Amino acid sequence: MATRKMTFTVPEDVAGQLVHRIPARDRSRYVSHAIADKLREREQRLIRACEMAGGDAELLTMERDWAAPNEQVRNHQLLARSKRL
């Protein structure tokens, strides 16, 4: 797996806990796994929020209302381009 060296600033108490609890040879792997876990959790929360919003009739109506003007603008732009050709 390709890797990338990165620099982060963390609060002193977090850095101290990391240094005292995780051996030096394991810190990069530990931090990488912790970040990956948090990113997966965030993705799952986003998926759940989208699923919840997808079932909300009021939100679906709002999405359609917002999409309609965009679709009209897009159609107008396509028509204008075709007239220029």
C-alpha positions in Angstrom: 0.0 0.0 0.0 1.3 3.5 -0.9 1.9 5.8 2.1 2.1 9.5 2.6 4.0 11.3 5.3 1.8 13.9 7.0 2.2 16.4 9.8 -0.6 17.0 12.3 -0.9 19.2 15.4 -2.7 17.6 18.3 -3.5 18.8 21.8 -0.6 18.1 24.3 -2.7 15.8 26.4 -3.6 13.6 23.4 0.1 13.5 22.2 1.1 12.6 25.8 -1.4 9.7 25.9 -0.3 8.4 22.5 3.4 8.5 23.5 2.8 6.8 26.8 0.3 4.2 25.6 1.5 3.2 22.1 5.0 2.0 21.4 6.9 4.2 18.9 7.0 1.5 16.3 3.2 1.1 16.3 2.1 4.8 16.4 1.7 5.4 12.6 -0.3 2.2 12.3 -2.4 3.1 15.3 -3.1 6.7 14.1 -3.9 5.4 10.6 -6.4 2.9 12.0 -8.0 5.5 14.2 -8.4 7.9 11.3 -9.8 5.1 9.1 -12.3 4.1 11.8 -13.5 7.7 12.3 -13.9 8.2 8.5 -15.9 5.0 8.3 -18.1 6.1 11.1 -18.6 9.5 9.4 -19.5 7.8 6.1 -22.1 5.6 7.9 -23.7 8.6 9.6 -23.9 10.3 6.2 -25.5 7.2 4.6 -28.0 7.0 7.4 -28.9 10.7 7.2 -29.4 10.4 3.4 -31.5 7.3 3.9 -33.6 9.1 6.4 -33.9 12.2 4.2 -34.7 10.1 1.2 -37.9 8.9 2.9 -39.1 12.3 3.9 -41.8 13.5 1.5 -41.3 17.1 2.4 -37.6 17.0 1.6 -38.3 15.2 -1.7 -40.7 18.0 -2.7 -38.1 20.6 -1.8 -35.4 18.7 -3.9 -37.8 18.6 -6.9 -38.6 22.3 -6.5 -34.9 23.2 -6.4 -34.1 20.9 -9.3 -36.8 22.3 -11.6 -35.2 25.8 -12.2 -31.8 24.2 -12.8 -33.3 21.9 -15.3 -35.1 24.8 -17.0 -31.8 26.8 -17.2 -29.9 23.7 -18.6 -32.6 23.3 -21.3 -32.5 27.0 -22.2 -28.6 26.8 -22.5 -28.8 23.7 -24.7 -31.4 25.4 -26.9 -29.3 28.6 -27.2 -26.2 26.5 -28.2 -28.1 24.6 -30.8 -29.4 27.9 -32.4 -25.8 29.2 -32.6 -24.7 26.1 -34.6 
